[in-house]
Amino acid sequence: MSSIIETQRVAPTSFLESLKKILRENIRDYGMYIALFVIMVIFTVTTEGKFITSRNIVNLVNQSGYIAVLAVGMTLVIVIRHIDLSIGFLGGFLGAVAAIAMVQWHLPVYIVIPLTLAFGVVAGLITGFLVAQMEIPSFVASLAGWLIYRGAILVVTESTGTIIIPDKAFNAIGNGFIPDIPGITFLPEVHKLTLILGLVAIVLLVFNQLNSRRKKQAYNFDVLPANLFVIKMAFMAALIGGVTWVLAGYQGLSWTAVVVLIVVIVYDFIASRTVLGRHIYAVGGNPEAAELSGISVKKIIYVVFGSMGMLSALSGILYASRLQSATTTAGNLWELDAIAAAYVGGVSAAGGVGKVVGSIIGALVMMSLTSGMNLMGIGISYQYITRGAVLAAAVIFDVATRNRGK
Amino acid sequence: MATCLLEMRNITKTFPGVKALNNVSFEVVEGEIHCLVGENGAGKSTLMKVLSGVYPHGEYTGEILFAGKEQRFRSIRDSEKAGIAIIYQELALVPEMTVHENIFLGNEIKTGFLIDWNETVKRAGEALKEVRLDVTPEAKVKDLGVGKQQLVEIAKALSRDVKLLILDEPTAALNEDDSKNLLDLLRGLKDRGVTCVLISHKLKEVIEIADKVTVLRDGQTICTLDAHKGEVSENALIKHMVGREIDNIYPKRERRISDEVVLEVKNWSAYSPLLGRTILKDVNFNIKKGEIIGIAGLMGSGRTELALSIFGNPDGYKVQGEITVKGKKKQFRHPKDAIDVGVAYVTEDRKGDGLILIQDVKQNITLANLRGISARGILNENAEVKVANEVKTSLNIKTPSIEQKVSNLSGGNQQKVSLGKWLFAGPDVLILDEPTRGIDVGAKYEIYTIMNRLVEQGMSIIMISSELPEILGMSDRVYIVASGKVAGELPIEEATQEKIMHMATN
C-alpha cells in the first residue's frame, strides 16, 4: 500500500489531472458549494440580475438567519442519531416570552436576551432528560414538546394577540446593520467597516491555511499541489471578497449576519477542534464503542439537546426582532426547514457524519431557492415542489457519492 | 439397514480469508438422535446454515441429499418446505404475539383470505400437548420462561410436519430441570419417528442422549462415533474435539511477574434484568503485575459478561461484590471510572462496539485518551498526528495513512487499531476479549508479540479466549468459567486442553 502512495507522490501529475483527482475525491465536500453557486448563477440570469443585487442578498441573509442557527444545532442532533421536532414552536414561544419580558415585565434588552437563551437551554435539557434518562425515542419526546410549545404560544398571546415590540435595540438584531466608521470620505457609496472586516477575514483565512499547510508538510502529509492551493485560496478569497463587496454596497453587514457568523464559527470550532466535538461525533459514529471508550453517551445527549434549546431561543429572538413583534404563528414548520437544510448540507441520517458549515450552506441553498423563485414570480405551490425535489436530489447525491473517492 | 435421511457430501464453504468448512461430510440415519460436537469455531453452525439454506446453493460446494433427493435450497423457506426445522439458540419467536399466533406464523390456517382463528387455537393446543407444554395457546410468548419458549419453538416445528429437527445449543440457556425435560421430550419424539440433530457443548447430555456423535474440528469432519457400539465417552469426545497439537505460533517471553496484585475481584455476582436470570455467581479472581491470565470457557458461559460487568457495567447488570485495584476498593459506575484507574477493555466485537468504522485510524486511536492530546478541552491536532503515527509504527499497523477510515483496513489491522487505542490510554490492566478472533495467523503472531511486550513493561493482561491453544500458549495462569461460575483455576504448568475442556463442559 505504501508503495502506491509513494509513486503517487513522485509521479509528475499534470495540473488538470490533479485538479480532476482532487475534485473527484472531495466531491462530497465541494458539491454543496458548487450547487449553491449554480443556483445563484441560474437565478441571476433568470431574474436579469435582480437576485444578485446587494439589497436582495442582504434580505436573503436576514430572512434566513433564524433557520440557519436552527440548522447548526440540528446538525449535531442528527449527528448523534436523534431528532428534535420541538424546536420550531419552542423558538416561537420563547420569542413571545422575550416580547412579554420587555413589554409587560419591563426588563431591559441586555437581560431579556440571556434570560431567553437560558430558558431555551432548560427546555432543551428537558427534552434531553426524556431521551437520555427515560430512554424515550427523541422523535416522540420532541413531538410532545412540539404540541406543548405550540399550545404555550397560544396561551401567552391569547389576551393580546400579536405583541408589538417597541425596543429599538432588540429590533435592530433582525433589521439593523453594523455602524460604519465615521469621518472617512473615501468611497462614499460603500460601507467601509464591512469592507475592512472582509479584508481581515481574507487575511486570516490565507494565514490560517498557509500555517496548516506548513504543519502538514512538516509531517510529510499529502497537501494540495502549490498551484491548486493558490487557486483554492484565490477562489475562497474571491468568494469572501465578492460577498463583502455586495454587502458593503448596500448598508453593510447586518446584525443577523453577525449573529449567524458567530454561531457558525463557535460551533464549527467546537465540532472540529475540541474534545467535546470529538465525543459528539464518536457517539454518533458508534454509541456502544463510545461508551466503552469512557464517553458518557447520556452526557453528550444532554449537551446536544441543551445547545439545541439555546439555539431555538436565539432563533425565536431573531424572528421576533425581524418582525418587531411576537405572533401566534411564529415557529410553524421551522423544525422541518432546519432538518431539510441539514440534510441538504450533507448530514447523514446514519449518524456520525455532518458538518456545521455544510448545514449553513444547505440553509442558504433552500433560502436562495425561495428568494429566487419569489423574484421570478413562481407560485408557492411550485416552490414547494421544487424545494422538495432539491432536497431529494441532494440526499441522492450524498448517498451516491458516499463510498467513492477512497 | 436403516435408510439415510440426510447426507451432506464434501461440503466446502469459504469466507473471505477463511475456509469455514473443508470437505465436510455428514450423514443422519432416519429415526436417530445425532449429536454434532466441536469447539467454538469448528464449523457446526456454518454446516447447519448451509443445510437450512441461510447460505444458498452456489455459495458452497458439495451436495446435499435429503429424503432421497438432491436438494438445492436457496432460502430457509425451501428447507422448511422440504421438512427441515432449525431451532436456534436465539429464539425466533415474536414476544408480543400469543403462543398460537407464533406457532402458525408464516403458516397460517386460512379459510379464503381470512385466518381461521378457532382452528388455529385448536391445532396449537394439540401441538402444545405433543411437546408436553401446559400453557394456554392464548398466552403471550413474552410471559413464558426461556425453557417454555423453546418448547413453543419445537411445537411450531412439529406443526409443520417436520422430518428433521435440528436444535442448536438448546440447553445453553436452560436450568437443569428444563434441560432434563427437553431431553425427555427429544426421546419421546424419537419414539414417534422424528429424526433429530442436536448441537451441544454439554458433553454429559450428549453421552446421555446420542445414538451417534459426529465431531467437527477446524472445519473438517473428524469422525462419527456410534453410541450403540460403545464408542462414545467423554474422553473420546474431548480427544477428538481438541486433537490438534499446540502450534508453535506463540512467541517466547521472559516472565517477570511481581507479587503485587493489581486487580482483585471477590464474590462477584451479576443479574441481568433483560434476560431475567443470574449470569455470574460468586466469581473470584486476581491478577498480578506483569501477568497474563487466561479466561477459558465456552460461549455463553459468562466470560464476556464478567469482563463487561467489571468494566463499568455498561449493560446495566445488577452487580454485587468487590473490586480492588492496586489495594484500593473501587466502584465503577461507568467505563470511564474504570479507565480512570487504569483498567481497559478491548471488546470481542471490534466492528460492533470497538471501533468507529466511519472515522479514521487517528481518531480511533486517540478516542479513549483525548485528554492526552488536548489542553483545556481544545485538541492539538499536530500532537494527535504524532501520537497516531507512533502507535502505527509501534504496532506495525498496515495502512496507507493514519487518515484512512478504519472500515477500509483488514481485520488484523483493525484489531491493532483497537489495541492501539488502549495502548495510548496506558492502562495497568488490559482485558482482551477474543483478541485474535477472525484474523489470520500472521496477524495473530503480531498480536501475541505485542501482548508479550506489554506485560514485559509491567502491564497485566486478562485474556478471554475460546481457543484453547491460545490460552495455553499465552497465559501464566488459567481460570475456567462455566455457567457463570469459576469452575477451576490452573497454573499453566498443570493446564492441558483436556483438563480445561473437562471443567468447562461440566
Interface residues (C-beta under 8 A of the other chain):
Chain A: M1 S2 I4 I5 K215 Y219 F221 D222 R273 T274 V275 L276 R278 H279 Y281 A282 G285 N286 E288 A289 A290 E291 L292 S293 G294 I295 S296 G352 V353 K406
Chain B: F311 P314 H334 P335 K336 A338 I339 D340 Y345 T347 G352 D353 G354 L355 I356 L357 I358 Q359 Q363 T366 L367 A368 L370 R371 S374 G377 I378 L379 E381 N382 V385 K386 N389 K398 T399 P400 S401 K405 N408 K421
